[in-house]
Amino acid sequence: MKKIAFFAGILSATTSVLALTLTVAPKANAINVKAVDTVVIIEESGAMGGEQSWIQQVIPSLESAFKAEGFGAGTDSNRYGLVGFGSGGSGVLGRTLTANGNQLFGASDFATAASQLVTSGGFEDGYSAIDYTFNNYNFRSGAVKNFFLVTDED
């Protein structure tokens, strides 16, 4: 497998930095992998409204890029999930946001899940949110797994 930096950049001149790293195989048919499971793990503090809107625009582009590389063709669709963290005064360490009752869903349903994001957080622990994701999601064997952490914390 090779690692590809998909997006890395400053989204706001004052606070927010987004770094997403994507791990994919060179070509889907080269190693017999046909689909991708991707979970976005995103902070829910007051400063993250712009990033929450931005990620909704990125997912359809990401889906197109995956399909151009041969992932998600036919019945082996790519799936996406969304975990919010840091919401509420007590600092939720992770919560699953669903679309149509599903934990993992198609790219076209990502905006439905993202509409449940809030910007009321105060304590944001990205490492705990990653741990939450690993412990609460079931991924397909044989699918490439991607995790995007979107935060402006250290």
SVG drawing of the C-alpha trace seen along z (x, -y; Angstrom):
<svg xmlns="http://www.w3.org/2000/svg" viewBox="-34 -35 38 45">
<polyline fill="none" stroke="black" stroke-width="0.4" points="0.0,0.0 1.1,-3.5 0.1,-6.6 -1.3,-9.6 -1.7,-13.0 -5.2,-13.9 -5.8,-17.3 -3.6,-19.3 -4.1,-23.0 -5.1,-25.9 -8.8,-26.6 -8.9,-29.6 -6.1,-32.2 -6.7,-32.4 -7.4,-29.0 -8.3,-25.9 -5.9,-23.5 -7.0,-20.5 -4.8,-17.6 -6.3,-14.5 -4.2,-11.5 -5.6,-8.9 -4.1,-5.4 -5.1,-3.5 -3.8,-0.8 -2.3,-1.8 -5.2,-0.4 -8.3,1.4 -8.0,4.3 -4.2,4.7 -4.7,6.2 -8.4,7.2 -9.7,4.5 -12.9,3.1 -14.3,0.6 -13.4,-1.9 -14.8,-2.5 -14.0,-6.1 -14.9,-7.7 -14.6,-11.4 -13.9,-12.2 -14.7,-15.9 -14.6,-18.3 -17.8,-19.9 -16.5,-23.1 -17.7,-26.6 -14.7,-27.3 -15.5,-24.4 -18.6,-25.5 -16.6,-26.3 -14.8,-23.0 -18.1,-21.1 -19.6,-22.8 -16.4,-22.2 -16.2,-18.5 -19.7,-18.1 -18.3,-19.5 -15.2,-17.4 -16.9,-14.0 -18.5,-14.0 -15.2,-14.9 -13.5,-12.2 -16.0,-9.7 -15.3,-10.7 -11.6,-10.3 -12.1,-6.8 -14.2,-5.8 -11.6,-7.1 -9.1,-4.8 -11.4,-1.8 -12.9,-1.8 -16.6,-1.5 -17.6,-0.1 -20.6,2.1 -22.1,3.6 -19.1,2.9 -20.0,-0.7 -17.8,-2.9 -19.1,-3.7 -18.7,-6.7 -19.3,-7.4 -19.2,-10.4 -18.1,-10.7 -18.5,-14.0 -16.6,-14.7 -16.4,-17.4 -20.0,-18.4 -21.8,-19.7 -20.3,-21.2 -19.0,-17.9 -17.0,-17.1 -18.5,-14.0 -15.5,-11.8 -17.3,-10.5 -20.8,-10.1 -21.9,-8.3 -23.9,-10.5 -26.1,-8.3 -27.9,-8.7 -31.2,-6.9 -30.4,-4.9 -27.1,-3.6 -23.7,-4.0 -21.9,-3.7 -23.6,-5.1 -23.1,-6.3 -21.4,-9.6 -24.8,-11.0 -26.0,-10.6 -23.0,-12.3 -24.7,-15.7 -27.7,-14.1 -25.4,-12.8 -23.4,-16.1 -26.6,-18.1 -26.5,-16.6 -23.2,-18.2 -23.2,-20.9 -20.8,-23.7 -21.3,-23.7 -18.2,-21.8 -15.7,-22.9 -13.3,-20.0 -12.2,-18.2 -10.1,-15.1 -9.3,-13.8 -7.4,-10.7 -10.5,-9.6 -12.6,-10.1 -10.3,-7.9 -10.5,-5.3 -14.3,-5.6 -14.4,-5.0 -12.2,-1.9 -14.4,-0.5 -17.8,-1.3 -17.5,-0.8 -17.5,2.5 -15.7,2.3 -15.8,4.7 -12.9,7.1 -11.2,6.5 -12.2,2.8 -9.6,0.1 -10.2,-1.8 -9.6,-5.6 -9.9,-7.8 -9.9,-11.6 -9.4,-13.6 -10.7,-17.2 -9.7,-19.4 -8.0,-22.6 -6.7,-21.2 -3.0,-20.2"/>
</svg>
